[in-house]
Amino acid sequence: MRGVDTNFLHTFLLVAQKGSMSEAARQLDLSPTAVAQQMRVLQAELGTPLLLRVGRTVRPTEAGYRLVERAESIVRDTARLRSWVHGNELQHELHVGTIATVLHSALPDILQVFTGRHPNTRVSIRSGVATQLYDLVVDGSIDTALTLKPAFDLPKTLGWKLLRQEPLVLLVPSRLGHIDPLQLLREQPLIRYDRTLGGGKLADEYLRDAGIVPQERFELNSLLAVSMMVERDMGVALVPDIDSPLLDGKALVRLPLPQARSRRALGLLWLRASPRKGLIDSFTACSEQAMRRPAQDRTDPGAPRPQAT
């Protein structure tokens, strides 16, 4: 029997995790046929069935579950060995994922600090929603992600660093900045932030807890677009306070909300066994430095209401 290809083991782990060869193929940028072929070769090499088809999904056999336990450490050790052999070669490229709100706010500041420390390192940026970025970190497609903290307990293979907790604020045209925010939510058209996203879910929960049924006008998944529509006096918006420089100078007011306890947890996610762990640690430090701001510049639900800008 020939040696088992560790790339095939990585593919097998992803298939087992996703319960789907087609989804694993999408994550790996392979065809479903190529993934199926890898699984056939792996099963032939090990001399036993590893996957069972159950309806539209696949799951490991008993032997497959045993392989999952062993393959995780093999793939991890192989990544460490590659890092050792290549030395500093891997330290000249970093793959970063980010949610759109960070892309339009803190990311340029973070990259400015990071490239100052690592002028010869190439950084590739990939944007997506939090669930997509989680999968990309897990399968090694990106090294780290500026994203929202998952609602479930993280596996021990992943690292997490909280960078900022963002409260909800009510974004309103400057002419309405003197009015109580709950009154505005009841009386003004609402430009909703997408309820499938973390900030949109928090906003939806706040409205339910406050017993407010808003007059919905639009629903968008771009906070920048939301702010532009509010500036044009098309409604008000309940959004996370992302502190984007793109909002500076706009005819907007951010009103703190009474009894807004929930905050959006923004941070960095990475694979602990990454061969680029040194760069990830440095990127984390740069992110903390870039996102550290004086307390008086942040919107505090207990602070005096801000004036129109």
PAZAPA-4460 file (N, C-alpha, C; in steps of 0.05 Angstrom, whole numbers, plus 32768, in hexadecimal, padded with zeros to 4 digits):
% residues 309
    n_x    n_y    n_z   ca_x   ca_y   ca_z    c_x    c_y    c_z   seq   type   mol
   8011   7FE8   8000   8000   8000   8000   8011   8019   8000     1      M     A
   800B   802C   7FEF   8019   8046   7FEF   8012   8057   8007     2      R     A
   8022   806B   800C   801C   807E   8022   8003   808D   801C     3      G     A
   7FF4   8093   8031   7FDB   80A3   802E   7FE2   80C0   802A     4      V     A
   7FD5   80CC   8016   7FD9   80E8   800F   7FCC   80FA   8025     5      D     A
   7FDB   810B   8032   7FCF   811C   8047   7FBB   8130   803B     6      T     A
   7FBE   8137   8022   7FAA   8148   8016   7F8F   813A   8014     7      N     A
   7F90   8120   8010   7F77   8110   800F   7F6B   810F   802B     8      F     A
   7F7C   810D   803F   7F72   810D   805B   7F64   8127   8061     9      L     A
   7F70   813D   8058   7F64   8157   805D   7F49   8159   804F    10      H     A
   7F47   814F   8037   7F2D   814E   8028   7F19   813D   8037    11      T     A
   7F22   8126   8041   7F10   8114   8050   7F05   8122   8069    12      F     A
   7F16   8130   8078   7F0D   813E   8090   7EF8   8153   8089    13      L     A
   7EFC   8161   8073   7EE8   8175   806B   7ECE   8168   8062    14      L     A
   7ECF   8152   8054   7EB7   8144   804C   7EA8   813A   8065    15      V     A
   7EB7   812F   8079   7EAA   8126   8091   7E9E   813D   80A1    16      A     A
   7EAB   8154   80A1   7EA0   816B   80B0   7E87   8176   80A2    17      Q     A
   7E88   8179   8087   7E72   8185   8079   7E5B   8172   8073    18      K     A
   7E61   8158   8073   7E4D   8144   806D   7E45   8145   804F    19      G     A
   7E57   814F   803F   7E51   8152   8022   7E6B   8154   8012    20      S     A
   7E6D   8144   7FFE   7E84   8145   7FEC   7E84   815E   7FDB    21      M     A
   7E6B   8166   7FD2   7E69   817E   7FC1   7E71   8197   7FD1    22      S     A
   7E69   8199   7FEA   7E70   81B0   7FFA   7E8E   81B0   8000    23      E     A
   7E9A   8199   8005   7EB7   8197   8009   7EC5   81A0   7FEF    24      A     A
   7EBB   8197   7FD9   7EC7   819F   7FBF   7EC6   81BD   7FBB    25      A     A
   7EB0   81CA   7FC3   7EAD   81E7   7FC0   7EC2   81F5   7FD2    26      R     A
   7EC5   81EB   7FEA   7ED9   81F7   7FFD   7EF5   81F4   7FF3    27      Q     A
   7EFB   81DE   7FE6   7F16   81D8   7FDC   7F1B   81E2   7FC0    28      L     A
   7F06   81ED   7FB3   7F08   81F5   7F97   7F0F   81DE   7F85    29      D     A
   7F03   81C7   7F8A   7F06   81AF   7F79   7EEA   81A8   7F6E    30      L     A
   7EEA   8196   7F5B   7ED1   818B   7F51   7EC8   8175   7F64    31      S     A
   7EAD   8171   7F66   7EA3   815A   7F76   7EAF   813F   7F6D    32      P     A
   7EB3   813D   7F53   7EBF   8124   7F49   7EDB   8120   7F54    33      T     A
   7EEB   8135   7F55   7F06   8133   7F60   7F06   812B   7F7D    34      A     A
   7EF3   8136   7F8D   7EF1   812F   7FA9   7EE9   8112   7FAC    35      V     A
   7ED5   8109   7F9C   7ECC   80ED   7F9D   7EE3   80DA   7F96    36      A     A
   7EF3   80E2   7F82   7F0A   80D1   7F7A   7F1E   80CF   7F91    37      Q     A
   7F24   80E5   7F9F   7F36   80E5   7FB5   7F2C   80D2   7FCB    38      Q     A
   7F12   80D3   7FD0   7F07   80C1   7FE5   7F09   80A4   7FDD    39      M     A
   7F05   809E   7FC3   7F08   8082   7FBA   7F24   8078   7FBD    40      R     A
   7F38   808A   7FB6   7F54   8082   7FB9   7F5B   807E   7FD6    41      V     A
   7F51   8090   7FE8   7F57   808E   8004   7F4C   8074   8010    42      L     A
   7F33   806E   8008   7F27   8055   8012   7F35   803C   8008    43      Q     A
   7F3F   803E   7FEF   7F4E   8027   7FE4   7F69   8024   7FF2    44      A     A
   7F76   803A   7FF8   7F90   8039   8006   7F8D   802D   8021    45      E     A
   7F77   8034   802F   7F73   802B   804B   7F64   8010   804C    46      L     A
   7F59   8008   8035   7F4C   7FEE   8034   7F32   7FEB   8043    47      G     A
   7F23   8001   8046   7F0A   8000   8054   7EF8   8018   804C    48      T     A
   7EDE   8014   804C   7ECC   802B   8046   7ECF   8040   805C    49      P     A
   7ECF   8059   8055   7ED2   806F   8068   7EBA   8081   8069    50      L     A
   7EA9   8080   8055   7E92   8092   8053   7E79   8082   804B    51      L     A
   7E62   808B   8057   7E48   8080   8050   7E36   8096   8046    52      L     A
   7E26   8090   8031   7E13   80A4   8028   7DF9   80A0   8037    53      R     A
   7DEF   80B7   8042   7DD6   80B6   8051   7DC4   80CC   8045    54      V     A
   7DB2   80C5   8033   7DA2   80D8   8025   7DB4   80E9   8013    55      G     A
   7DB3   8104   8017   7DC3   8116   8007   7DDE   811C   8015    56      R     A
   7DE3   8110   802C   7DFB   8116   803B   7E0D   80FD   803C    57      T     A
   7E25   8101   8045   7E37   80EA   804A   7E41   80ED   8067    58      V     A
   7E46   80D6   8073   7E52   80D6   808E   7E66   80C0   8090    59      R     A
   7E79   80C3   80A3   7E8E   80AE   80A6   7E83   8094   80AF    60      P     A
   7E8F   807E   80A6   7E8A   8064   80B2   7E98   8062   80CD    61      T     A
   7E96   804C   80DA   7EA4   8048   80F3   7EC2   804C   80EF    62      E     A
   7ECD   8040   80DA   7EE9   8043   80D3   7EEF   8060   80CC    63      A     A
   7EDC   806D   80BF   7EDF   8089   80B8   7EE2   809B   80D0    64      G     A
   7ED1   8096   80E5   7ED3   80A6   80FE   7EEE   80A2   810B    65      Y     A
   7EF9   8089   810A   7F13   8085   8116   7F28   8094   8106    66      R     A
   7F25   8095   80EB   7F38   80A4   80DB   7F36   80C2   80E1    67      L     A
   7F1E   80CD   80E6   7F1B   80E9   80ED   7F2D   80F0   8105    68      V     A
   7F2C   80DF   811A   7F3B   80E4   8132   7F59   80E5   812C    69      E     A
   7F63   80D3   811B   7F7F   80D1   8115   7F88   80E6   8100    70      R     A
   7F77   80EA   80EC   7F7E   80FB   80D6   7F82   8118   80DF    71      A     A
   7F72   8122   80F2   7F75   813D   80FB   7F91   8143   8105    72      E     A
   7F9D   8131   8114   7FB8   8135   811F   7FCD   8132   8108    73      S     A
   7FC7   8120   80F5   7FDA   811C   80DF   7FDC   8135   80CE    74      I     A
   7FC4   8140   80C7   7FC3   8159   80B6   7FD0   8170   80C5    75      V     A
   7FCB   8172   80DF   7FD6   8188   80EF   7FF5   8186   80F0    76      R     A
   7FFE   816D   80F5   801B   8169   80F7   8029   816E   80DC    77      D     A
   801B   8167   80C6   8026   816B   80AB   802A   8189   80A6    78      T     A
   8015   8199   80AF   8017   81B6   80AB   802E   81C2   80BB    79      A     A
   8033   81B7   80D3   8049   81C1   80E4   8064   81B9   80D7    80      R     A
   8065   81A1   80CC   807E   8198   80BF   8084   81A9   80A6    81      L     A
   806F   81B1   8097   8073   81C2   8080   807E   81DD   8089    82      R     A
   8073   81E7   809E   807C   8201   80A8   8099   81FF   80B0    83      S     A
   80A1   81EA   80BD   80BD   81E6   80C6   80D0   81E4   80AF    84      W     A
   80C9   81D5   809B   80DA   81D1   8083   80DD   81EA   8073    85      V     A
   80C7   81F9   8070   80C9   8212   8060   80D4   8229   806F    86      H     A
   80D6   8227   8089   80E2   823D   8099   80D2   8257   8095    87      G     A
   80DF   826C   808D   80D2   8286   808B   80C3   828A   8071    88      N     A
   80C4   8276   805F   80B8   827A   8045   809A   827F   8047    89      E     A
   808D   8271   805B   8070   8275   805E   8069   828F   806B    90      L     A
   807D   829D   8075   8078   82B6   8084   8077   82CE   8072    91      Q     A
   8074   82CA   8057   8073   82E0   8045   8058   82E2   8037    92      H     A
   8044   82D4   8042   8029   82D5   8036   8015   82CF   804C    93      E     A
   8000   82DE   804D   7FEB   82DA   8061   7FD0   82DD   8053    94      L     A
   7FBE   82CA   8058   7FA3   82CA   804C   7F8F   82D2   8062    95      H     A
   7F82   82E8   805E   7F70   82F4   8073   7F53   82F5   8068    96      V     A
   7F41   82EC   8079   7F24   82EF   8072   7F18   8305   8083    97      G     A
   7F03   8311   807A   7EF7   8327   8089   7EDA   832A   8082    98      T     A
   7ECA   8332   8096   7EAE   8339   8090   7EAE   8355   8083    99      I     A
   7E99   835C   8076   7E98   8375   8066   7E9A   838D   8078   100      A     A
   7E8F   838D   8090   7E90   83A4   80A1   7EAC   83AB   80A9   101      T     A
   7EBD   8397   80AD   7ED9   839C   80B4   7EE8   83A5   809B   102      V     A
   7EE1   839A   8084   7EEE   83A2   806B   7EEA   83C0   8067   103      L     A
   7ED3   83CB   806F   7ECD   83E7   806B   7ED3   83F8   8083   104      H     A
   7EE0   83ED   8097   7EE6   83FD   80AF   7F02   83F9   80B9   105      S     A
   7F07   83E4   80C8   7F21   83E1   80D6   7F37   83D5   80C5   106      A     A
   7F30   83C6   80B0   7F45   83B7   80A1   7F5B   83C8   8096   107      L     A
   7F56   83DF   8089   7F6C   83EF   807F   7F80   83F8   8095   108      P     A
   7F75   83FF   80AC   7F87   8406   80C2   7F98   83EE   80CB   109      D     A
   7F8C   83D7   80CC   7F9A   83BF   80D5   7FB0   83B8   80C1   110      I     A
   7FAA   83BA   80A7   7FBD   83B3   8093   7FD4   83C8   8092   111      L     A
   7FCE   83E1   8098   7FE3   83F5   8099   7FF7   83EE   80AF   112      Q     A
   7FEE   83E6   80C6   8000   83DE   80DC   800F   83C5   80D5   113      V     A
   8001   83B1   80CA   800D   8398   80C4   8023   839A   80AF   114      F     A
   801D   83A8   8099   8032   83AB   8084   804A   83BB   808D   115      T     A
   8045   83CC   80A1   805C   83DB   80AC   806F   83C8   80BA   116      G     A
   8064   83B3   80C7   8075   839F   80D4   807F   838A   80C1   117      R     A
   8070   8384   80AC   8077   836E   8099   8075   8379   807D   118      H     A
   8088   838A   8075   8087   8397   805A   8089   8383   8043   119      P     A
   8095   836C   8048   8099   8358   8032   8084   8342   8032   120      N     A
   806F   8345   8042   805B   8330   8043   8043   8338   8032   121      T     A
   803B   8325   8021   8023   832A   8010   800A   8321   801F   122      R     A
   7FF6   8332   8020   7FDD   832C   802E   7FC7   832B   8019   123      V     A
   7FB9   8314   8018   7FA1   8311   8007   7F88   8313   8019   124      S     A
   7F74   8322   800F   7F5C   8327   801F   7F44   8319   8011   125      I     A
   7F34   830C   8021   7F1C   82FF   8017   7F05   8306   8029   126      R     A
   7EF0   8312   801E   7ED9   831A   802F   7EC3   8305   802D   127      S     A
   7EB2   8304   8041   7E9C   82F1   8042   7E8C   82F5   805C   128      G     A
   7E77   82E6   805F   7E68   82E6   8078   7E75   82D4   808C   129      V     A
   7E6E   82D8   80A5   7E7B   82CA   80BB   7E7C   82AC   80B8   130      A     A
   7E66   82A0   80B0   7E65   8283   80AD   7E78   8279   8098   131      T     A
   7E7A   8288   8082   7E8D   8280   806D   7EA9   8282   8076   132      Q     A
   7EB0   8297   8084   7ECB   829B   808E   7ED3   8286   80A2   133      L     A
   7EC1   827D   80B3   7EC6   8268   80C5   7ECF   824E   80B6   134      Y     A
   7EC0   8247   80A2   7EC6   822F   8092   7EE2   8232   8084   135      D     A
   7EE7   824A   807A   7F01   824F   806C   7F19   824C   807F   136      L     A
   7F15   8255   8098   7F2B   8252   80AC   7F2E   8235   80B3   137      V     A
   7F18   8227   80B7   7F1A   820B   80BF   7F27   81FA   80AA   138      V     A
   7F21   81FF   8090   7F2D   81EE   807C   7F48   81F8   8071   139      D     A
   7F52   820E   807E   7F6D   8218   8077   7F6E   822A   805E   140      G     A
   7F57   8231   8053   7F57   8242   803B   7F61   825F   8041   141      S     A
   7F5C   8268   805A   7F67   8282   8063   7F75   827D   807E   142      I     A
   7F87   828F   8084   7F97   828B   809D   7F89   8296   80B6   143      D     A
   7F7A   82AC   80B2   7F6C   82B8   80C9   7F55   82C8   80BE   144      T     A
   7F41   82CE   80CF   7F2A   82DC   80C6   7F22   82F1   80DB   145      A     A
   7F1D   830A   80D1   7F11   831F   80E1   7EF3   831B   80DF   146      L     A
   7EE7   8311   80F4   7ECB   8307   80F1   7EBD   8309   810C   147      T     A
   7EA4   8301   810C   7E94   8301   8124   7E98   82E6   8133   148      L     A
   7E97   82E7   814D   7E9A   82CF   815D   7E83   82BC   8157   149      K     A
   7E89   82A2   8150   7E73   828F   814C   7E62   828C   8165   150      P     A
   7E49   8285   8161   7E36   8282   8177   7E3A   8267   8186   151      A     A
   7E4B   8256   817C   7E50   823C   8188   7E6C   823B   8194   152      F     A
   7E71   8227   81A4   7E8C   8223   81B0   7E9F   821C   819A   153      D     A
   7EB7   8229   819A   7ECB   8223   8186   7EDA   820A   818D   154      L     A
   7EE1   81FA   8178   7EF3   81E3   817D   7F0E   81EC   8187   155      P     A
   7F1D   81DA   8194   7F37   81E1   819F   7F4B   81E6   8189   156      K     A
   7F45   81DE   8170   7F58   81E3   815A   7F58   8200   8151   157      T     A
   7F45   8210   815A   7F42   822C   8151   7F49   823F   8168   158      L     A
   7F56   8255   8160   7F5B   826B   8173   7F49   8282   816E   159      G     A
   7F43   8292   8183   7F31   82A9   8181   7F3C   82C0   8192   160      W     A
   7F3C   82D8   8187   7F44   82F0   8196   7F2F   8306   8192   161      K     A
   7F22   830D   81A7   7F0E   8323   81A6   7F1C   833E   81A2   162      L     A
   7F13   834D   818E   7F1F   8367   8188   7F0C   837E   8190   163      L     A
   7EF2   837B   818D   7EE0   8391   8193   7EC4   8386   8197   164      R     A
   7EB6   8392   81A9   7E99   838D   81AD   7E8A   83A5   81A4   165      Q     A
   7E79   83A2   8190   7E6B   83B8   8183   7E4E   83B9   818C   166      E     A
   7E46   83CF   8199   7E29   83D2   81A1   7E18   83D9   8189   167      P     A
   7DFE   83D4   818C   7DEB   83DD   8178   7DE7   83FB   817C   168      L     A
   7DE4   8409   8166   7DDD   8426   8166   7DC7   842A   8151   169      V     A
   7DB8   8440   8155   7DA4   8447   8141   7DB0   845D   812F   170      L     A
   7DB2   8457   8116   7DBD   8469   8103   7DA6   847A   80F7   171      L     A
   7DA7   8495   80FA   7D91   84A6   80F2   7D9B   84BE   80E3   172      V     A
   7D8B   84CA   80D2   7D92   84E4   80C6   7D96   84F9   80DB   173      P     A
   7DA8   850C   80D6   7DAE   8520   80EA   7D96   8530   80F4   174      S     A
   7D82   8534   80E4   7D6A   8543   80EC   7D5B   8535   8102   175      R     A
   7D5F   851A   8105   7D50   850B   811A   7D61   8505   8132   176      L     A
   7D79   8510   8133   7D8C   8509   8148   7D84   8510   8164   177      G     A
   7D70   8521   8167   7D67   852A   8182   7D50   851A   818D   178      H     A
   7D45   8506   817D   7D2D   84F7   8184   7D35   84DD   8191   179      I     A
   7D24   84D4   81A4   7D29   84BA   81B2   7D2A   84A3   819E   180      D     A
   7D3F   8492   81A0   7D43   847D   818C   7D2B   8469   818B   181      P     A
   7D1F   8463   81A2   7D08   8450   81A1   7CF0   845C   8192   182      L     A
   7CED   8476   8195   7CD7   8483   8187   7CDD   8482   8169   183      Q     A
   7CF6   8486   8161   7CFD   8485   8145   7CF9   8469   8139   184      L     A
   7D00   8455   8149   7CFC   8439   813F   7CDE   8433   813B   185      L     A
   7CCD   8440   814B   7CB0   843A   8148   7CA4   844A   8131   186      R     A
   7CAF   8462   812C   7CA2   8475   8119   7CAF   8477   80FE   187      E     A
   7CC9   8472   80FC   7CD7   8476   80E3   7CDA   845C   80D4   188      Q     A
   7CDB   845D   80B9   7CE1   8445   80A9   7CFC   8439   80B1   189      P     A
   7CFD   841F   80B2   7D16   8411   80BA   7D25   8406   80A2   190      L     A
   7D3E   840D   80A0   7D50   8400   808C   7D5E   83EA   809B   191      I     A
   7D56   83D1   8096   7D60   83BB   80A5   7D7C   83B2   809C   192      R     A
   7D8D   83AB   80AF   7DA5   839D   80A9   7D9F   837F   80A8   193      Y     A
   7DA9   8372   8094   7DA2   8356   808E   7DA1   8344   80A7   194      D     A
   7D89   8338   80AB   7D85   8327   80C3   7D93   830D   80C2   195      R     A
   7D9F   8305   80AC   7DAF   82ED   80AB   7DCC   82F2   80B6   196      T     A
   7DD3   830B   80BA   7DEE   8312   80C3   7DED   8318   80E1   197      L     A
   7E04   8316   80EE   7E05   8318   810B   7DF9   8332   8116   198      G     A
   7E01   8349   810A   7DF6   8363   8113   7DD8   8365   810E   199      G     A
   7DCF   835A   80F8   7DB3   835B   80F1   7DA2   834A   8105   200      G     A
   7DAE   8334   810E   7DA0   8323   8122   7D9D   8332   813C   201      K     A
   7DB3   833F   8145   7DB2   834F   815D   7D9C   8364   815C   202      L     A
   7D9B   8372   8145   7D87   8387   8141   7D6A   837B   8143   203      A     A
   7D66   8364   8137   7D4C   8358   8137   7D44   8350   8154   204      D     A
   7D58   8346   8163   7D52   833E   817F   7D4C   8357   8190   205      E     A
   7D59   836D   818B   7D54   8386   819A   7D38   838F   8195   206      Y     A
   7D2F   838F   817C   7D14   8398   8175   7CFF   8387   8182   207      L     A
   7D04   836C   8182   7CF1   835A   818F   7CEF   8360   81AD   208      R     A
   7D07   8362   81BA   7D07   8367   81D7   7CFA   8382   81DE   209      D     A
   7CFD   8395   81CD   7CF1   83B0   81D2   7CD4   83B1   81CA   210      A     A
   7CC9   839B   81BE   7CAD   839A   81B6   7CA7   83AD   819F   211      G     A
   7CBA   83B2   818E   7CB7   83C5   8178   7CB3   83B6   815D   212      I     A
   7C9D   83BB   814F   7C99   83B1   8134   7C9E   83C8   8121   213      V     A
   7CB6   83C7   8114   7CBE   83DE   8104   7CB0   83E0   80E9   214      P     A
   7CB1   83F7   80DD   7CA7   83FB   80C2   7CBE   83F5   80AF   215      Q     A
   7CC0   83DC   80A6   7CD7   83D4   8096   7CD5   83E0   807A   216      E     A
   7CEB   83EB   8071   7CEC   83F6   8056   7CFF   83E7   8044   217      R     A
   7D17   83E2   804E   7D2C   83D3   803E   7D3A   83BF   8051   218      F     A
   7D47   83AC   8044   7D59   839A   8053   7D72   8395   8042   219      E     A
   7D89   839C   804D   7DA3   839B   803E   7DB8   838D   804F   220      L     A
   7DCC   8382   8041   7DE2   8375   804F   7DFC   8385   804E   221      N     A
   7DFA   839F   8048   7E11   83B1   8047   7E0C   83C9   805A   222      S     A
   7E1C   83CB   806F   7E19   83E2   8081   7E1F   83FC   8074   223      L     A
   7E32   83FC   8061   7E38   8414   8053   7E20   841E   8043   224      L     A
   7E13   840B   8035   7DFB   8413   8026   7DE5   841C   8038   225      A     A
   7DE2   840F   804F   7DCE   8417   8063   7DD2   8434   806B   226      V     A
   7DEC   843A   8072   7DF2   8455   807C   7DED   846A   8066   227      S     A
   7DF2   8463   804D   7DED   8476   8037   7DCF   847C   8034   228      M     A
   7DBF   8467   8039   7DA2   846A   8036   7D97   847A   804E   229      M     A
   7DA2   8476   8066   7D9A   8486   807D   7DA1   84A3   8078   230      V     A
   7DB9   84A8   806E   7DC2   84C3   8068   7DAF   84D2   8055   231      E     A
   7DA3   84C2   8043   7D90   84CE   802F   7D74   84D0   803B   232      R     A
   7D72   84CC   8055   7D58   84CF   8064   7D43   84BB   805A   233      D     A
   7D4C   84A2   8054   7D39   848E   804B   7D2F   847C   8062   234      M     A
   7D39   8481   807A   7D31   8471   8091   7D47   8471   80A6   235      G     A
   7D43   8461   80BB   7D57   845E   80D0   7D60   8441   80D0   236      V     A
   7D77   843C   80DD   7D82   8421   80DC   7D8E   8419   80F7   237      A     A
   7D89   8400   80FF   7D93   83F5   8118   7DAA   83E3   8111   238      L     A
   7DC3   83EC   8117   7DDB   83DF   810D   7DF1   83DE   8122   239      V     A
   7E05   83CC   811F   7E1C   83CC   8131   7E2C   83E6   812C   240      P     A
   7E38   83F0   8141   7E48   8408   813F   7E64   8400   8134   241      D     A
   7E67   8400   811A   7E80   83F6   810E   7E97   840A   810D   242      I     A
   7E92   8423   8114   7EA7   8437   8115   7EB6   8439   80FA   243      D     A
   7EA7   843B   80E4   7EB3   843C   80CA   7EBA   8458   80C2   244      S     A
   7ED3   845D   80B8   7EDA   8478   80AF   7EC9   8481   8097   245      P     A
   7EBC   846E   808A   7EAB   8475   8073   7E92   8484   807C   246      L     A
   7E8C   8483   8096   7E75   8491   80A0   7E7C   84AD   80AA   247      L     A
   7E96   84B3   80AD   7E9E   84CD   80B7   7E95   84E3   80A4   248      D     A
   7E8A   84F8   80AF   7E82   850F   809F   7E67   850C   8093   249      G     A
   7E5A   84F5   8096   7E3F   84F2   808B   7E2B   84FF   809D   250      K     A
   7E14   8507   8092   7DFF   8514   80A1   7DEF   84FF   80B1   251      A     A
   7DFD   84F2   80C4   7DF1   84DC   80D3   7DF6   84E1   80F1   252      L     A
   7DE5   84D5   8101   7DE8   84D3   811E   7DE6   84B6   8126   253      V     A
   7DF7   84AD   8138   7DF5   8492   8143   7DEA   8495   8160   254      R     A
   7DD2   848C   8164   7DC5   848E   817E   7DC9   8474   818E   255      L     A
   7DD3   8476   81A6   7DD5   845E   81B8   7DB9   8455   81BF   256      P     A
   7DB6   843B   81C4   7D9B   8430   81C9   7D98   8429   81E6   257      L     A
   7D81   842E   81F2   7D7C   8426   820E   7D7A   8408   8210   258      P     A
   7D87   83FE   8225   7D86   83E1   822C   7D8F   83CF   8215   259      Q     A
   7DA3   83D9   8206   7DAF   83C8   81F1   7DC7   83B9   81FD   260      A     A
   7DC1   83A1   8206   7DD6   8391   8215   7DE7   8381   8202   261      R     A
   7DDC   8378   81EC   7DEB   8366   81DA   7DFE   8377   81C9   262      S     A
   7E16   836C   81C5   7E29   8379   81B4   7E34   8364   81A0   263      R     A
   7E3D   836E   8189   7E49   835D   8175   7E66   8359   817B   264      R     A
   7E6E   8340   817F   7E8A   8339   8186   7E9A   8335   816D   265      A     A
   7EAD   8347   8169   7EBF   8346   8151   7EDB   833E   8159   266      L     A
   7EE7   832B   814A   7F02   8323   8151   7F0F   8314   813B   267      G     A
   7F25   8306   8142   7F35   82F7   812F   7F32   82D9   8135   268      L     A
   7F2F   82C9   8120   7F2D   82AC   8121   7F44   82A0   8111   269      L     A
   7F50   828B   811C   7F66   827F   810D   7F69   8261   8115   270      W     A
   7F77   8252   8105   7F7D   8236   810A   7F97   8235   811A   271      L     A
   7F96   8229   8132   7FAD   8229   8143   7FC5   821B   8137   272      R     A
   7FC0   8207   8126   7FD7   81F9   811A   7FE0   8205   8100   273      A     A
   7FD9   821D   80FA   7FE0   822A   80E1   7FFE   822C   80DE   274      S     A
   8009   8226   80C6   8026   822A   80C2   802E   8247   80C2   275      P     A
   801B   8259   80C1   8021   8276   80C1   801A   8282   80DC   276      R     A
   801D   8272   80F1   8015   827B   810C   8023   8295   8114   277      K     A
   803D   8298   810D   804C   82B0   8114   8040   82C9   8108   278      G     A
   8039   82C7   80EE   802C   82DE   80E1   8010   82E3   80EC   279      L     A
   8002   82CE   80F3   7FE7   82D2   80FF   7FE9   82E0   811A   280      I     A
   7FFD   82D9   812A   8001   82E6   8144   8007   8304   813F   281      D     A
   8017   830A   812C   801E   8326   8126   8006   8335   811B   282      S     A
   7FF6   8328   810A   7FDE   8335   80FF   7FCA   833A   8116   283      F     A
   7FC9   8328   8129   7FB7   832C   8140   7FC0   8345   8150   284      T     A
   7FDA   8347   8155   7FE4   835E   8164   7FDF   8378   8155   285      A     A
   7FE2   8378   813B   7FDD   838F   812B   7FC0   8397   812B   286      C     A
   7FAF   8383   812B   7F92   8388   812C   7F8A   8395   8146   287      S     A
   7F95   838B   815C   7F8F   8397   8176   7F99   83B4   8177   288      E     A
   7FB0   83B9   816C   7FBB   83D4   816C   7FAA   83E7   815B   289      Q     A
   7FA2   83DE   8143   7F93   83EF   8131   7F77   83F5   813B   290      A     A
   7F6B   83E2   814A   7F4F   83E5   8153   7F4D   83F1   816E   291      M     A
   7F64   83F7   817A   7F64   8403   8195   7F5F   8421   8192   292      R     A
   7F49   842B   819D   7F41   8447   819A   7F3B   8453   81B5   293      R     A
   7F3E   846D   81B9   7F37   847A   81D2   7F1A   8474   81D9   294      P     A
   7F15   8470   81F3   7EFA   8469   81FC   7EE5   847E   81F4   295      A     A
   7EED   8498   81F4   7EDA   84AD   81EE   7ED1   84AD   81D1   296      Q     A
   7EDF   849E   81BF   7ED8   849D   81A3   7EC4   8487   819D   297      D     A
   7EBD   8476   81B1   7EAB   8460   81AD   7E8F   8467   81B6   298      R     A
   7E7B   845B   81AA   7E60   8460   81B2   7E59   844E   81C9   299      T     A
   7E53   845A   81E0   7E4C   844C   81F8   7E2E   8450   81FE   300      D     A
   7E1F   843A   8201   7E03   843D   8207   7DFD   844F   821F   301      P     A
   7E10   8451   8231   7E0C   8462   8248   7E16   847E   8245   302      G     A
   7E22   8484   822E   7E2E   849F   822A   7E19   84B2   8220   303      A     A
   7E1F   84CD   8222   7E0C   84E1   8217   7E07   84DC   81F9   304      P     A
   7DF0   84E4   81F0   7DE9   84DF   81D4   7DFB   84F0   81C2   305      R     A
   7E07   84E5   81AC   7E19   84F4   819B   7E09   8509   818B   306      P     A
   7E18   851E   8183   7E0C   8533   8173   7E0F   852D   8155   307      Q     A
   7E00   853A   8145   7E01   8536   8128   7E1C   853D   811E   308      A     A
   7E26   852E   8109   7E3F   8534   80FD   7E3A   853F   80E1   309      T     A
***
